[in-house]
Amino acid sequence: MKVLTVFEHQKLRVGDSFNNVIFTEELRIKLEKHYGSDGVPYFNLIHKGVHFKEYVGVIQLGKTLIEVLPKTDSAFPETSENYWRNMLIQMLQFTRSLEVHSTGSGHHKLKPNAILDLYFELFISEVEYLIHSGLKKKYRKQNSNQQSLKGALHFPKHVQQNLIRQDRFFVNHTNYDAEHLLHQILFETIVLIKTVSLSARHKSRLSNIILHFPELKRIRVTSSTFDTICLNRNTEKYRKALEISKLLHLRYHPDVSNGSNHVMSLMFNMNNLWEEFIYKTVKIMMPDIKVKAQQSKEFWQHSNGRPTRLIPDILIDYNSKKYILDTKWKNLRDRNPSPEDLRQMYVYSEYFNAHRVTLIYPGNNTHVSGKYYNSDGKIHEYKSCNLLQLDIDLHFKNWQKQIVQTIRDLVLV
């Protein structure tokens, strides 16, 4: 696997070289085809190249992998690829965007294609668990010609097909077996991974899994396929494998003209990931407070339309007071927050009657408070907005403890 490692918001032009791998015109054309007429959210097309946005993850183009890592400071040395890769994977694991409890190696040994391989690994492990615990059988209705009268006779079809075959019966009957939609989806995902993965270990395990699957009618898996699934108490254990199946299928773009140029993309919005990470850290490690995410409140309504709503990232109830945290994945670099962000926090403070509002950024462990002005040009005595920058630490548990302690000491006061 050839690997091109870049960072979010970076431009990649034909001829650029990373990790001794050159971004060629052929790769640019593949990305342009992947972009299509509707576009994708994680990069824009530019002259002879692409411009990545605030999304991170991996895009596999045939046998070339483009890895996009997070980065909050462009001055950070380029040798820090492992640092940001490890941070990203730990955040994905904690937020359950990547629910792998053990990667099988130390973080310093993680390879550039670790994100993609860990998803494959998780899916394979889930299916192996399902096989070990026994594949679930279901009742399914079937119409077919049988040698015995089994089920209800379908008279019109029976007359049509068996007029001169008195030893046959066209019947409607019910089978109880493992041939059903859940297994069809899993099987198609197995085929997908065997097509995309270059790991001999993955291919070997998948071949062994196939031996334990029943013969299944092949299907085309789309987003609507998953809409028809309804899990119950007996099939709940399929949920994680199906979630990964959906994730992979909706991000897989097969090349129908050349089988070696399939595209698989696993990209994550860093703003959403940062918000989810802060929320779950506070939720889990501060059990004494009430923490809610994405609480909405009506703000404005068109006379003939639906109301516009305010939705802060995190709302905390503590000591009969409300605190609002809004996360932003960007480095202030000693600059003021954008006017849009400050106006947004002012409105949150007003409409949610918040005791304190705080903008949380990645940064260098600094905390300042700024006051709002009144309409008469004077400093408002009570309206303020905190700016909290949190340093990143690869000692993950220690990092989370520092975040919680900082929020408790500086925000919830």
Stockholm file with secondary structure:
# STOCKHOLM 1.0

chainA/1-413         MKVLTVFEHQKLRVGDSFNNVIFTEELRIKLEKHYGSDGVPYFNLIHKGVHFKEYVGVIQLGKTLIEVLPKTDSAFPETSENYWRNMLIQMLQFTRSLEVHSTGSGHHKLKPNAILDLYFELFISEVEYLIHSGLKKKYRKQNSNQQSLKGALHFPKHVQQNLIRQDRFFVNHTNYDAEHLLHQILFETIVLIKTVSLSARHKSRLSNIILHFPELKRIRVTSSTFDTICLNRNTEKYRKALEISKLLHLRYHPDVSNGSNHVMSLMFNMNNLWEEFIYKTVKIMMPDIKVKAQQSKEFWQHSNGRPTRLIPDILIDYNSKKYILDTKWKNLRDRNPSPEDLRQMYVYSEYFNAHRVTLIYPGNNTHVSGKYYNSDGKIHEYKSCNLLQLDIDLHFKNWQKQIVQTIRDLVLV
#=GR chainA/1-413 SS CEEEEEETTCEEETTCEETTEECCHHHHHHHHHHHTTTCBTTEEEETTEEEECSEEEEEEETTEEEEEECCSCTTSCGGGHHHHHHHHHHHHHHTTTTCCSCCSSCGGGCCTTHHHHHHHHHHHHHHHHHHHHCCCCEEEEEEEEESSCCSEECHHHHHHHHTTCTTCEEEEEEEEESCSHHHHHHHHHHHHHHHHCCCHHHHHHHHHHHHTSCCCCCCCCCHHHHHTCCCCTTTGGGHHHHHHHHHHHHTEECCSSCTTCCEEEEEEEHHHHHHHHHHHHHHHHCTTSEEEESCCEEEEECTTSCEEEECCSEEEEETTEEEEEEECCSCCTTCCCCHHHHHHHHHHHHHTTCSEEEEEEESSSEEEEEEEECTTSSEEEEEEEEEEEECCCSSHHHHHHHHHHHIIIIICC
#=GC SS_cons         CEEEEEETTCEEETTCEETTEECCHHHHHHHHHHHTTTCBTTEEEETTEEEECSEEEEEEETTEEEEEECCSCTTSCGGGHHHHHHHHHHHHHHTTTTCCSCCSSCGGGCCTTHHHHHHHHHHHHHHHHHHHHCCCCEEEEEEEEESSCCSEECHHHHHHHHTTCTTCEEEEEEEEESCSHHHHHHHHHHHHHHHHCCCHHHHHHHHHHHHTSCCCCCCCCCHHHHHTCCCCTTTGGGHHHHHHHHHHHHTEECCSSCTTCCEEEEEEEHHHHHHHHHHHHHHHHCTTSEEEESCCEEEEECTTSCEEEECCSEEEEETTEEEEEEECCSCCTTCCCCHHHHHHHHHHHHHTTCSEEEEEEESSSEEEEEEEECTTSSEEEEEEEEEEEECCCSSHHHHHHHHHHHIIIIICC
//
